[in-house]
């Protein structure tokens, strides 16, 4: 992996140095990204579609957000972060 380096570094060394800097591997928090802009857009969408008829809703393509993979996966996203960065948007697996 790091054979191109003059002095190769082991994965244990990298992990030890990250832990010394209080950075640990964690599963990303899965939550919707709720910013004031997104909240406003969601509310506006709801207001715009509040009075739709059943015929209008029948024209919508509904998705269950299914995903398919070739290899088995847990679906978890792993990130390296400090304990205080848990809810940082960069460290969250956001669903919009």
mmCIF file as gemmi writes it, N, C-alpha and C atoms, coordinates in Angstrom:
data_model
loop_
_atom_site.group_PDB
_atom_site.id
_atom_site.type_symbol
_atom_site.label_atom_id
_atom_site.label_alt_id
_atom_site.label_comp_id
_atom_site.label_asym_id
_atom_site.label_entity_id
_atom_site.label_seq_id
_atom_site.pdbx_PDB_ins_code
_atom_site.Cartn_x
_atom_site.Cartn_y
_atom_site.Cartn_z
_atom_site.occupancy
_atom_site.B_iso_or_equiv
_atom_site.pdbx_formal_charge
_atom_site.auth_seq_id
_atom_site.auth_asym_id
_atom_site.pdbx_PDB_model_num
ATOM 1 N N . UNK Axp A 1 ? 0.82 -1.193 0 1 0 ? 1 A 1
ATOM 2 C CA . UNK Axp A 1 ? 0 0 0 1 0 ? 1 A 1
ATOM 3 C C . UNK Axp A 1 ? 0.864 1.256 0 1 0 ? 1 A 1
ATOM 4 N N . UNK Axp A 2 ? 1.854 1.305 0.85 1 0 ? 2 A 1
ATOM 5 C CA . UNK Axp A 2 ? 2.708 2.495 0.896 1 0 ? 2 A 1
ATOM 6 C C . UNK Axp A 2 ? 4.129 2.149 0.48 1 0 ? 2 A 1
ATOM 7 N N . UNK Axp A 3 ? 4.272 1.211 -0.459 1 0 ? 3 A 1
ATOM 8 C CA . UNK Axp A 3 ? 5.598 0.78 -0.904 1 0 ? 3 A 1
ATOM 9 C C . UNK Axp A 3 ? 6.337 1.887 -1.64 1 0 ? 3 A 1
ATOM 10 N N . UNK Axp A 4 ? 5.635 2.888 -2.131 1 0 ? 4 A 1
ATOM 11 C CA . UNK Axp A 4 ? 6.277 3.999 -2.826 1 0 ? 4 A 1
ATOM 12 C C . UNK Axp A 4 ? 6.96 4.975 -1.859 1 0 ? 4 A 1
ATOM 13 N N . UNK Axp A 5 ? 6.699 4.852 -0.576 1 0 ? 5 A 1
ATOM 14 C CA . UNK Axp A 5 ? 7.32 5.729 0.413 1 0 ? 5 A 1
ATOM 15 C C . UNK Axp A 5 ? 8.738 5.274 0.719 1 0 ? 5 A 1
ATOM 16 N N . UNK Axp A 6 ? 9.584 6.228 1.058 1 0 ? 6 A 1
ATOM 17 C CA . UNK Axp A 6 ? 10.96 5.895 1.42 1 0 ? 6 A 1
ATOM 18 C C . UNK Axp A 6 ? 10.978 5.102 2.727 1 0 ? 6 A 1
ATOM 19 N N . UNK Axp A 7 ? 10.184 5.53 3.698 1 0 ? 7 A 1
ATOM 20 C CA . UNK Axp A 7 ? 10.057 4.824 4.97 1 0 ? 7 A 1
ATOM 21 C C . UNK Axp A 7 ? 8.591 4.427 5.15 1 0 ? 7 A 1
ATOM 22 N N . UNK Axp A 8 ? 8.223 3.201 4.757 1 0 ? 8 A 1
ATOM 23 C CA . UNK Axp A 8 ? 6.823 2.781 4.887 1 0 ? 8 A 1
ATOM 24 C C . UNK Axp A 8 ? 6.332 2.874 6.334 1 0 ? 8 A 1
ATOM 25 N N . UNK Axp A 9 ? 5.07 3.188 6.49 1 0 ? 9 A 1
ATOM 26 C CA . UNK Axp A 9 ? 4.451 3.346 7.803 1 0 ? 9 A 1
ATOM 27 C C . UNK Axp A 9 ? 3.38 2.269 7.958 1 0 ? 9 A 1
ATOM 28 N N . UNK Axp A 10 ? 3.356 1.628 9.104 1 0 ? 10 A 1
ATOM 29 C CA . UNK Axp A 10 ? 2.357 0.582 9.327 1 0 ? 10 A 1
ATOM 30 C C . UNK Axp A 10 ? 1.006 1.198 9.664 1 0 ? 10 A 1
ATOM 31 N N . UNK Axp A 11 ? -0.048 0.434 9.427 1 0 ? 11 A 1
ATOM 32 C CA . UNK Axp A 11 ? -1.393 0.918 9.753 1 0 ? 11 A 1
ATOM 33 C C . UNK Axp A 11 ? -1.55 1.102 11.261 1 0 ? 11 A 1
ATOM 34 N N . UNK Axp A 12 ? -0.823 0.297 12.042 1 0 ? 12 A 1
ATOM 35 C CA . UNK Axp A 12 ? -0.865 0.451 13.505 1 0 ? 12 A 1
ATOM 36 C C . UNK Axp A 12 ? -0.31 1.813 13.927 1 0 ? 12 A 1
ATOM 37 N N . UNK Axp A 13 ? 0.766 2.23 13.278 1 0 ? 13 A 1
ATOM 38 C CA . UNK Axp A 13 ? 1.368 3.529 13.596 1 0 ? 13 A 1
ATOM 39 C C . UNK Axp A 13 ? 0.398 4.659 13.268 1 0 ? 13 A 1
ATOM 40 N N . UNK Axp A 14 ? -0.237 4.573 12.116 1 0 ? 14 A 1
ATOM 41 C CA . UNK Axp A 14 ? -1.196 5.608 11.718 1 0 ? 14 A 1
ATOM 42 C C . UNK Axp A 14 ? -2.347 5.663 12.72 1 0 ? 14 A 1
ATOM 43 N N . UNK Axp A 15 ? -2.874 4.496 13.086 1 0 ? 15 A 1
ATOM 44 C CA . UNK Axp A 15 ? -3.985 4.442 14.041 1 0 ? 15 A 1
ATOM 45 C C . UNK Axp A 15 ? -3.573 4.999 15.397 1 0 ? 15 A 1
ATOM 46 N N . UNK Axp A 16 ? -2.378 4.663 15.852 1 0 ? 16 A 1
ATOM 47 C CA . UNK Axp A 16 ? -1.886 5.147 17.145 1 0 ? 16 A 1
ATOM 48 C C . UNK Axp A 16 ? -1.77 6.671 17.136 1 0 ? 16 A 1
ATOM 49 N N . UNK Axp A 17 ? -1.261 7.231 16.038 1 0 ? 17 A 1
ATOM 50 C CA . UNK Axp A 17 ? -1.111 8.688 15.946 1 0 ? 17 A 1
ATOM 51 C C . UNK Axp A 17 ? -2.477 9.386 15.88 1 0 ? 17 A 1
ATOM 52 N N . UNK Axp A 18 ? -3.419 8.792 15.167 1 0 ? 18 A 1
ATOM 53 C CA . UNK Axp A 18 ? -4.766 9.373 15.125 1 0 ? 18 A 1
ATOM 54 C C . UNK Axp A 18 ? -5.406 9.352 16.509 1 0 ? 18 A 1
ATOM 55 N N . UNK Axp A 19 ? -5.246 8.246 17.221 1 0 ? 19 A 1
ATOM 56 C CA . UNK Axp A 19 ? -5.803 8.156 18.579 1 0 ? 19 A 1
ATOM 57 C C . UNK Axp A 19 ? -5.126 9.159 19.511 1 0 ? 19 A 1
ATOM 58 N N . UNK Axp A 20 ? -3.833 9.381 19.321 1 0 ? 20 A 1
ATOM 59 C CA . UNK Axp A 20 ? -3.127 10.372 20.139 1 0 ? 20 A 1
ATOM 60 C C . UNK Axp A 20 ? -3.691 11.775 19.903 1 0 ? 20 A 1
ATOM 61 N N . UNK Axp A 21 ? -4.212 12.008 18.683 1 0 ? 21 A 1
ATOM 62 C CA . UNK Axp A 21 ? -4.822 13.301 18.359 1 0 ? 21 A 1
ATOM 63 C C . UNK Axp A 21 ? -6.322 13.307 18.673 1 0 ? 21 A 1
ATOM 64 N N . UNK Axp A 22 ? -6.798 12.276 19.403 1 0 ? 22 A 1
ATOM 65 C CA . UNK Axp A 22 ? -8.201 12.152 19.802 1 0 ? 22 A 1
ATOM 66 C C . UNK Axp A 22 ? -9.139 11.977 18.601 1 0 ? 22 A 1
ATOM 67 N N . UNK Axp A 23 ? -8.647 11.297 17.565 1 0 ? 23 A 1
ATOM 68 C CA . UNK Axp A 23 ? -9.446 11.014 16.372 1 0 ? 23 A 1
ATOM 69 C C . UNK Axp A 23 ? -9.668 9.512 16.306 1 0 ? 23 A 1
ATOM 70 N N . UNK Axp A 24 ? -10.935 9.114 16.189 1 0 ? 24 A 1
ATOM 71 C CA . UNK Axp A 24 ? -11.296 7.699 16.209 1 0 ? 24 A 1
ATOM 72 C C . UNK Axp A 24 ? -12.211 7.369 15.038 1 0 ? 24 A 1
ATOM 73 N N . UNK Axp A 25 ? -12.171 6.127 14.606 1 0 ? 25 A 1
ATOM 74 C CA . UNK Axp A 25 ? -13.073 5.657 13.565 1 0 ? 25 A 1
ATOM 75 C C . UNK Axp A 25 ? -14.447 5.413 14.157 1 0 ? 25 A 1
ATOM 76 N N . UNK Axp A 26 ? -15.467 5.981 13.544 1 0 ? 26 A 1
ATOM 77 C CA . UNK Axp A 26 ? -16.834 5.851 14.036 1 0 ? 26 A 1
ATOM 78 C C . UNK Axp A 26 ? -17.781 5.651 12.855 1 0 ? 26 A 1
ATOM 79 N N . UNK Axp A 27 ? -18.944 5.129 13.142 1 0 ? 27 A 1
ATOM 80 C CA . UNK Axp A 27 ? -19.994 5.043 12.137 1 0 ? 27 A 1
ATOM 81 C C . UNK Axp A 27 ? -20.662 6.41 12.067 1 0 ? 27 A 1
ATOM 82 N N . UNK Axp A 28 ? -20.825 6.929 10.855 1 0 ? 28 A 1
ATOM 83 C CA . UNK Axp A 28 ? -21.433 8.244 10.684 1 0 ? 28 A 1
ATOM 84 C C . UNK Axp A 28 ? -22.876 8.219 11.166 1 0 ? 28 A 1
ATOM 85 N N . UNK Axp A 29 ? -23.299 9.31 11.764 1 0 ? 29 A 1
ATOM 86 C CA . UNK Axp A 29 ? -24.679 9.454 12.218 1 0 ? 29 A 1
ATOM 87 C C . UNK Axp A 29 ? -25.554 9.636 10.985 1 0 ? 29 A 1
ATOM 88 N N . UNK Axp A 30 ? -26.645 8.907 10.94 1 0 ? 30 A 1
ATOM 89 C CA . UNK Axp A 30 ? -27.54 8.989 9.793 1 0 ? 30 A 1
ATOM 90 C C . UNK Axp A 30 ? -28.747 9.825 10.188 1 0 ? 30 A 1
ATOM 91 N N . UNK Axp A 31 ? -28.829 10.998 9.628 1 0 ? 31 A 1
ATOM 92 C CA . UNK Axp A 31 ? -29.912 11.912 9.979 1 0 ? 31 A 1
ATOM 93 C C . UNK Axp A 31 ? -30.171 12.831 8.799 1 0 ? 31 A 1
ATOM 94 N N . UNK Axp A 32 ? -31.354 13.373 8.683 1 0 ? 32 A 1
ATOM 95 C CA . UNK Axp A 32 ? -31.605 14.341 7.621 1 0 ? 32 A 1
ATOM 96 C C . UNK Axp A 32 ? -30.895 15.652 7.944 1 0 ? 32 A 1
ATOM 97 N N . UNK Axp A 33 ? -30.424 16.298 6.904 1 0 ? 33 A 1
ATOM 98 C CA . UNK Axp A 33 ? -29.752 17.58 7.081 1 0 ? 33 A 1
ATOM 99 C C . UNK Axp A 33 ? -30.814 18.666 7.206 1 0 ? 33 A 1
ATOM 100 N N . UNK Axp A 34 ? -31.015 19.164 8.42 1 0 ? 34 A 1
ATOM 101 C CA . UNK Axp A 34 ? -32.034 20.183 8.663 1 0 ? 34 A 1
ATOM 102 C C . UNK Axp A 34 ? -31.335 21.522 8.869 1 0 ? 34 A 1
ATOM 103 N N . UNK Axp A 35 ? -31.304 22.284 7.802 1 0 ? 35 A 1
ATOM 104 C CA . UNK Axp A 35 ? -30.791 23.646 7.87 1 0 ? 35 A 1
ATOM 105 C C . UNK Axp A 35 ? -31.995 24.573 7.734 1 0 ? 35 A 1
ATOM 106 N N . UNK Axp A 36 ? -31.867 25.823 8.098 1 0 ? 36 A 1
ATOM 107 C CA . UNK Axp A 36 ? -33.003 26.737 7.91 1 0 ? 36 A 1
ATOM 108 C C . UNK Axp A 36 ? -33.488 26.768 6.456 1 0 ? 36 A 1
ATOM 109 N N . UNK Axp A 37 ? -32.562 26.686 5.505 1 0 ? 37 A 1
ATOM 110 C CA . UNK Axp A 37 ? -32.939 26.696 4.089 1 0 ? 37 A 1
ATOM 111 C C . UNK Axp A 37 ? -33.733 25.45 3.729 1 0 ? 37 A 1
ATOM 112 N N . UNK Axp A 38 ? -33.229 24.27 4.158 1 0 ? 38 A 1
ATOM 113 C CA . UNK Axp A 38 ? -33.945 23.028 3.86 1 0 ? 38 A 1
ATOM 114 C C . UNK Axp A 38 ? -35.311 22.992 4.535 1 0 ? 38 A 1
ATOM 115 N N . UNK Axp A 39 ? -35.392 23.437 5.776 1 0 ? 39 A 1
ATOM 116 C CA . UNK Axp A 39 ? -36.671 23.451 6.488 1 0 ? 39 A 1
ATOM 117 C C . UNK Axp A 39 ? -37.678 24.34 5.751 1 0 ? 39 A 1
ATOM 118 N N . UNK Axp A 40 ? -37.219 25.493 5.271 1 0 ? 40 A 1
ATOM 119 C CA . UNK Axp A 40 ? -38.097 26.397 4.527 1 0 ? 40 A 1
ATOM 120 C C . UNK Axp A 40 ? -38.567 25.744 3.233 1 0 ? 40 A 1
ATOM 121 N N . UNK Axp A 41 ? -37.643 25.09 2.522 1 0 ? 41 A 1
ATOM 122 C CA . UNK Axp A 41 ? -38.008 24.43 1.261 1 0 ? 41 A 1
ATOM 123 C C . UNK Axp A 41 ? -39.011 23.308 1.495 1 0 ? 41 A 1
ATOM 124 N N . UNK Axp A 42 ? -38.828 22.505 2.546 1 0 ? 42 A 1
ATOM 125 C CA . UNK Axp A 42 ? -39.77 21.422 2.856 1 0 ? 42 A 1
ATOM 126 C C . UNK Axp A 42 ? -41.146 21.98 3.188 1 0 ? 42 A 1
ATOM 127 N N . UNK Axp A 43 ? -41.179 23.025 4 1 0 ? 43 A 1
ATOM 128 C CA . UNK Axp A 43 ? -42.448 23.639 4.375 1 0 ? 43 A 1
ATOM 129 C C . UNK Axp A 43 ? -43.149 24.22 3.148 1 0 ? 43 A 1
ATOM 130 N N . UNK Axp A 44 ? -42.383 24.865 2.288 1 0 ? 44 A 1
ATOM 131 C CA . UNK Axp A 44 ? -42.956 25.448 1.073 1 0 ? 44 A 1
ATOM 132 C C . UNK Axp A 44 ? -43.512 24.355 0.162 1 0 ? 44 A 1
ATOM 133 N N . UNK Axp A 45 ? -42.787 23.238 0.035 1 0 ? 45 A 1
ATOM 134 C CA . UNK Axp A 45 ? -43.25 22.118 -0.786 1 0 ? 45 A 1
ATOM 135 C C . UNK Axp A 45 ? -44.569 21.576 -0.235 1 0 ? 45 A 1
ATOM 136 N N . UNK Axp A 46 ? -44.646 21.431 1.082 1 0 ? 46 A 1
ATOM 137 C CA . UNK Axp A 46 ? -45.879 20.932 1.709 1 0 ? 46 A 1
ATOM 138 C C . UNK Axp A 46 ? -47.047 21.872 1.451 1 0 ? 46 A 1
ATOM 139 N N . UNK Axp A 47 ? -46.796 23.155 1.577 1 0 ? 47 A 1
ATOM 140 C CA . UNK Axp A 47 ? -47.864 24.135 1.338 1 0 ? 47 A 1
ATOM 141 C C . UNK Axp A 47 ? -48.313 24.109 -0.124 1 0 ? 47 A 1
ATOM 142 N N . UNK Axp A 48 ? -47.355 23.961 -1.044 1 0 ? 48 A 1
ATOM 143 C CA . UNK Axp A 48 ? -47.682 23.934 -2.47 1 0 ? 48 A 1
ATOM 144 C C . UNK Axp A 48 ? -48.505 22.706 -2.854 1 0 ? 48 A 1
ATOM 145 N N . UNK Axp A 49 ? -48.327 21.599 -2.147 1 0 ? 49 A 1
ATOM 146 C CA . UNK Axp A 49 ? -48.989 20.346 -2.515 1 0 ? 49 A 1
ATOM 147 C C . UNK Axp A 49 ? -50.132 19.966 -1.568 1 0 ? 49 A 1
ATOM 148 N N . UNK Axp A 50 ? -50.461 20.846 -0.656 1 0 ? 50 A 1
ATOM 149 C CA . UNK Axp A 50 ? -51.486 20.561 0.359 1 0 ? 50 A 1
ATOM 150 C C . UNK Axp A 50 ? -52.849 20.246 -0.263 1 0 ? 50 A 1
ATOM 151 N N . UNK Axp A 51 ? -53.214 20.92 -1.305 1 0 ? 51 A 1
ATOM 152 C CA . UNK Axp A 51 ? -54.554 20.777 -1.884 1 0 ? 51 A 1
ATOM 153 C C . UNK Axp A 51 ? -54.579 19.939 -3.157 1 0 ? 51 A 1
ATOM 154 N N . UNK Axp A 52 ? -53.576 19.131 -3.366 1 0 ? 52 A 1
ATOM 155 C CA . UNK Axp A 52 ? -53.563 18.295 -4.575 1 0 ? 52 A 1
ATOM 156 C C . UNK Axp A 52 ? -54.687 17.272 -4.522 1 0 ? 52 A 1
ATOM 157 N N . UNK Axp A 53 ? -55.225 16.979 -5.68 1 0 ? 53 A 1
ATOM 158 C CA . UNK Axp A 53 ? -56.288 15.966 -5.791 1 0 ? 53 A 1
ATOM 159 C C . UNK Axp A 53 ? -55.653 14.573 -5.896 1 0 ? 53 A 1
ATOM 160 N N . UNK Axp A 54 ? -56.432 13.528 -5.64 1 0 ? 54 A 1
ATOM 161 C CA . UNK Axp A 54 ? -55.9 12.165 -5.804 1 0 ? 54 A 1
ATOM 162 C C . UNK Axp A 54 ? -55.378 11.916 -7.225 1 0 ? 54 A 1
ATOM 163 N N . UNK Axp A 55 ? -56.011 12.54 -8.222 1 0 ? 55 A 1
ATOM 164 C CA . UNK Axp A 55 ? -55.556 12.367 -9.605 1 0 ? 55 A 1
ATOM 165 C C . UNK Axp A 55 ? -54.154 12.957 -9.8 1 0 ? 55 A 1
ATOM 166 N N . UNK Axp A 56 ? -53.884 14.083 -9.157 1 0 ? 56 A 1
ATOM 167 C CA . UNK Axp A 56 ? -52.546 14.674 -9.261 1 0 ? 56 A 1
ATOM 168 C C . UNK Axp A 56 ? -51.508 13.784 -8.577 1 0 ? 56 A 1
ATOM 169 N N . UNK Axp A 57 ? -51.863 13.224 -7.424 1 0 ? 57 A 1
ATOM 170 C CA . UNK Axp A 57 ? -50.919 12.359 -6.712 1 0 ? 57 A 1
ATOM 171 C C . UNK Axp A 57 ? -50.658 11.068 -7.477 1 0 ? 57 A 1
ATOM 172 N N . UNK Axp A 58 ? -51.611 10.625 -8.295 1 0 ? 58 A 1
ATOM 173 C CA . UNK Axp A 58 ? -51.404 9.414 -9.09 1 0 ? 58 A 1
ATOM 174 C C . UNK Axp A 58 ? -50.356 9.621 -10.177 1 0 ? 58 A 1
ATOM 175 N N . UNK Axp A 59 ? -50.045 10.857 -10.5 1 0 ? 59 A 1
ATOM 176 C CA . UNK Axp A 59 ? -49.043 11.154 -11.526 1 0 ? 59 A 1
ATOM 177 C C . UNK Axp A 59 ? -47.616 11.173 -10.962 1 0 ? 59 A 1
ATOM 178 N N . UNK Axp A 60 ? -47.494 11.024 -9.656 1 0 ? 60 A 1
ATOM 179 C CA . UNK Axp A 60 ? -46.186 11.059 -8.995 1 0 ? 60 A 1
ATOM 180 C C . UNK Axp A 60 ? -45.569 9.668 -9.018 1 0 ? 60 A 1
ATOM 181 N N . UNK Axp A 61 ? -44.296 9.594 -9.334 1 0 ? 61 A 1
ATOM 182 C CA . UNK Axp A 61 ? -43.573 8.323 -9.271 1 0 ? 61 A 1
ATOM 183 C C . UNK Axp A 61 ? -43.017 8.194 -7.864 1 0 ? 61 A 1
ATOM 184 N N . UNK Axp A 62 ? -43.468 7.176 -7.134 1 0 ? 62 A 1
ATOM 185 C CA . UNK Axp A 62 ? -43.038 6.973 -5.756 1 0 ? 62 A 1
ATOM 186 C C . UNK Axp A 62 ? -41.847 6.033 -5.731 1 0 ? 62 A 1
ATOM 187 N N . UNK Axp A 63 ? -40.896 6.332 -4.89 1 0 ? 63 A 1
ATOM 188 C CA . UNK Axp A 63 ? -39.688 5.516 -4.771 1 0 ? 63 A 1
ATOM 189 C C . UNK Axp A 63 ? -39.505 5.128 -3.318 1 0 ? 63 A 1
ATOM 190 N N . UNK Axp A 64 ? -39.076 3.886 -3.101 1 0 ? 64 A 1
ATOM 191 C CA . UNK Axp A 64 ? -38.795 3.464 -1.728 1 0 ? 64 A 1
ATOM 192 C C . UNK Axp A 64 ? -37.306 3.596 -1.422 1 0 ? 64 A 1
ATOM 193 N N . UNK Axp A 65 ? -36.589 4.272 -2.305 1 0 ? 65 A 1
ATOM 194 C CA . UNK Axp A 65 ? -35.157 4.519 -2.138 1 0 ? 65 A 1
ATOM 195 C C . UNK Axp A 65 ? -34.367 3.224 -1.981 1 0 ? 65 A 1
ATOM 196 N N . UNK Axp A 66 ? -34.771 2.177 -2.685 1 0 ? 66 A 1
ATOM 197 C CA . UNK Axp A 66 ? -34.035 0.915 -2.628 1 0 ? 66 A 1
ATOM 198 C C . UNK Axp A 66 ? -32.71 1.061 -3.357 1 0 ? 66 A 1
ATOM 199 N N . UNK Axp A 67 ? -31.711 0.411 -2.843 1 0 ? 67 A 1
ATOM 200 C CA . UNK Axp A 67 ? -30.421 0.388 -3.519 1 0 ? 67 A 1
ATOM 201 C C . UNK Axp A 67 ? -29.988 -1.06 -3.664 1 0 ? 67 A 1
ATOM 202 N N . UNK Axp A 68 ? -29.22 -1.313 -4.687 1 0 ? 68 A 1
ATOM 203 C CA . UNK Axp A 68 ? -28.78 -2.668 -4.969 1 0 ? 68 A 1
ATOM 204 C C . UNK Axp A 68 ? -27.266 -2.668 -5.082 1 0 ? 68 A 1
ATOM 205 N N . UNK Axp A 69 ? -26.635 -3.666 -4.51 1 0 ? 69 A 1
ATOM 206 C CA . UNK Axp A 69 ? -25.182 -3.76 -4.555 1 0 ? 69 A 1
ATOM 207 C C . UNK Axp A 69 ? -24.77 -5.132 -5.052 1 0 ? 69 A 1
ATOM 208 N N . UNK Axp A 70 ? -23.574 -5.195 -5.628 1 0 ? 70 A 1
ATOM 209 C CA . UNK Axp A 70 ? -23.037 -6.474 -6.082 1 0 ? 70 A 1
ATOM 210 C C . UNK Axp A 70 ? -22.447 -7.263 -4.932 1 0 ? 70 A 1
ATOM 211 N N . UNK Axp A 71 ? -21.924 -6.555 -3.947 1 0 ? 71 A 1
ATOM 212 C CA . UNK Axp A 71 ? -21.283 -7.201 -2.814 1 0 ? 71 A 1
ATOM 213 C C . UNK Axp A 71 ? -22.037 -6.841 -1.539 1 0 ? 71 A 1
ATOM 214 N N . UNK Axp A 72 ? -22.048 -7.754 -0.593 1 0 ? 72 A 1
ATOM 215 C CA . UNK Axp A 72 ? -22.764 -7.519 0.658 1 0 ? 72 A 1
ATOM 216 C C . UNK Axp A 72 ? -22.139 -6.348 1.415 1 0 ? 72 A 1
ATOM 217 N N . UNK Axp A 73 ? -22.981 -5.486 1.933 1 0 ? 73 A 1
ATOM 218 C CA . UNK Axp A 73 ? -22.519 -4.334 2.701 1 0 ? 73 A 1
ATOM 219 C C . UNK Axp A 73 ? -23.479 -4.09 3.862 1 0 ? 73 A 1
ATOM 220 N N . UNK Axp A 74 ? -22.965 -3.49 4.908 1 0 ? 74 A 1
ATOM 221 C CA . UNK Axp A 74 ? -23.818 -3.169 6.052 1 0 ? 74 A 1
ATOM 222 C C . UNK Axp A 74 ? -24.566 -1.862 5.836 1 0 ? 74 A 1
ATOM 223 N N . UNK Axp A 75 ? -24.14 -1.08 4.852 1 0 ? 75 A 1
ATOM 224 C CA . UNK Axp A 75 ? -24.774 0.2 4.596 1 0 ? 75 A 1
ATOM 225 C C . UNK Axp A 75 ? -24.28 1.301 5.518 1 0 ? 75 A 1
ATOM 226 N N . UNK Axp A 76 ? -23.32 0.98 6.346 1 0 ? 76 A 1
ATOM 227 C CA . UNK Axp A 76 ? -22.789 1.981 7.271 1 0 ? 76 A 1
ATOM 228 C C . UNK Axp A 76 ? -21.65 2.756 6.624 1 0 ? 76 A 1
ATOM 229 N N . UNK Axp A 77 ? -21.608 4.036 6.917 1 0 ? 77 A 1
ATOM 230 C CA . UNK Axp A 77 ? -20.528 4.895 6.454 1 0 ? 77 A 1
ATOM 231 C C . UNK Axp A 77 ? -19.617 5.146 7.639 1 0 ? 77 A 1
ATOM 232 N N . UNK Axp A 78 ? -18.327 4.913 7.464 1 0 ? 78 A 1
ATOM 233 C CA . UNK Axp A 78 ? -17.374 5.118 8.548 1 0 ? 78 A 1
ATOM 234 C C . UNK Axp A 78 ? -16.602 6.411 8.318 1 0 ? 78 A 1
ATOM 235 N N . UNK Axp A 79 ? -16.377 7.143 9.388 1 0 ? 79 A 1
ATOM 236 C CA . UNK Axp A 79 ? -15.633 8.399 9.327 1 0 ? 79 A 1
ATOM 237 C C . UNK Axp A 79 ? -14.611 8.429 10.455 1 0 ? 79 A 1
ATOM 238 N N . UNK Axp A 80 ? -13.577 9.223 10.271 1 0 ? 80 A 1
ATOM 239 C CA . UNK Axp A 80 ? -12.597 9.477 11.326 1 0 ? 80 A 1
ATOM 240 C C . UNK Axp A 80 ? -12.907 10.849 11.878 1 0 ? 80 A 1
ATOM 241 N N . UNK Axp A 81 ? -13.143 10.933 13.184 1 0 ? 81 A 1
ATOM 242 C CA . UNK Axp A 81 ? -13.515 12.208 13.792 1 0 ? 81 A 1
ATOM 243 C C . UNK Axp A 81 ? -13.19 12.202 15.272 1 0 ? 81 A 1
ATOM 244 N N . UNK Axp A 82 ? -13.218 13.403 15.849 1 0 ? 82 A 1
ATOM 245 C CA . UNK Axp A 82 ? -13.073 13.522 17.297 1 0 ? 82 A 1
ATOM 246 C C . UNK Axp A 82 ? -14.466 13.361 17.914 1 0 ? 82 A 1
ATOM 247 N N . UNK Axp A 83 ? -14.558 13.044 19.197 1 0 ? 83 A 1
ATOM 248 C CA . UNK Axp A 83 ? -15.875 12.879 19.825 1 0 ? 83 A 1
ATOM 249 C C . UNK Axp A 83 ? -16.771 14.115 19.714 1 0 ? 83 A 1
ATOM 250 N N . UNK Axp A 84 ? -16.196 15.309 19.69 1 0 ? 84 A 1
ATOM 251 C CA . UNK Axp A 84 ? -16.991 16.54 19.635 1 0 ? 84 A 1
ATOM 252 C C . UNK Axp A 84 ? -17.563 16.815 18.243 1 0 ? 84 A 1
ATOM 253 N N . UNK Axp A 85 ? -17.098 16.106 17.223 1 0 ? 85 A 1
ATOM 254 C CA . UNK Axp A 85 ? -17.537 16.365 15.853 1 0 ? 85 A 1
ATOM 255 C C . UNK Axp A 85 ? -18.69 15.465 15.403 1 0 ? 85 A 1
ATOM 256 N N . UNK Axp A 86 ? -19.34 14.796 16.321 1 0 ? 86 A 1
ATOM 257 C CA . UNK Axp A 86 ? -20.363 13.807 15.961 1 0 ? 86 A 1
ATOM 258 C C . UNK Axp A 86 ? -21.477 14.384 15.097 1 0 ? 86 A 1
ATOM 259 N N . UNK Axp A 87 ? -21.948 15.588 15.392 1 0 ? 87 A 1
ATOM 260 C CA . UNK Axp A 87 ? -23.08 16.149 14.661 1 0 ? 87 A 1
ATOM 261 C C . UNK Axp A 87 ? -22.656 17.175 13.614 1 0 ? 87 A 1
ATOM 262 N N . UNK Axp A 88 ? -21.383 17.208 13.291 1 0 ? 88 A 1
ATOM 263 C CA . UNK Axp A 88 ? -20.897 18.062 12.22 1 0 ? 88 A 1
ATOM 264 C C . UNK Axp A 88 ? -21.472 17.529 10.907 1 0 ? 88 A 1
ATOM 265 N N . UNK Axp A 89 ? -22.074 18.376 10.06 1 0 ? 89 A 1
ATOM 266 C CA . UNK Axp A 89 ? -22.659 17.897 8.802 1 0 ? 89 A 1
ATOM 267 C C . UNK Axp A 89 ? -21.672 17.145 7.912 1 0 ? 89 A 1
ATOM 268 N N . UNK Axp A 90 ? -20.391 17.452 8.019 1 0 ? 90 A 1
ATOM 269 C CA . UNK Axp A 90 ? -19.404 16.738 7.207 1 0 ? 90 A 1
ATOM 270 C C . UNK Axp A 90 ? -19.241 15.293 7.657 1 0 ? 90 A 1
ATOM 271 N N . UNK Axp A 91 ? -19.601 14.981 8.898 1 0 ? 91 A 1
ATOM 272 C CA . UNK Axp A 91 ? -19.43 13.639 9.443 1 0 ? 91 A 1
ATOM 273 C C . UNK Axp A 91 ? -20.735 12.87 9.545 1 0 ? 91 A 1
ATOM 274 N N . UNK Axp A 92 ? -21.781 13.375 8.951 1 0 ? 92 A 1
ATOM 275 C CA . UNK Axp A 92 ? -23.079 12.699 9.006 1 0 ? 92 A 1
ATOM 276 C C . UNK Axp A 92 ? -23.437 12.189 7.621 1 0 ? 92 A 1
ATOM 277 N N . UNK Axp A 93 ? -24.061 11.052 7.585 1 0 ? 93 A 1
ATOM 278 C CA . UNK Axp A 93 ? -24.574 10.51 6.336 1 0 ? 93 A 1
ATOM 279 C C . UNK Axp A 93 ? -25.971 11.079 6.166 1 0 ? 93 A 1
ATOM 280 N N . UNK Axp A 94 ? -26.091 12.112 5.36 1 0 ? 94 A 1
ATOM 281 C CA . UNK Axp A 94 ? -27.344 12.858 5.293 1 0 ? 94 A 1
ATOM 282 C C . UNK Axp A 94 ? -28.256 12.335 4.205 1 0 ? 94 A 1
ATOM 283 N N . UNK Axp A 95 ? -29.526 12.337 4.51 1 0 ? 95 A 1
ATOM 284 C CA . UNK Axp A 95 ? -30.552 11.954 3.552 1 0 ? 95 A 1
ATOM 285 C C . UNK Axp A 95 ? -31.422 13.169 3.303 1 0 ? 95 A 1
ATOM 286 N N . UNK Axp A 96 ? -31.528 13.567 2.071 1 0 ? 96 A 1
ATOM 287 C CA . UNK Axp A 96 ? -32.361 14.722 1.73 1 0 ? 96 A 1
ATOM 288 C C . UNK Axp A 96 ? -33.588 14.276 0.993 1 0 ? 96 A 1
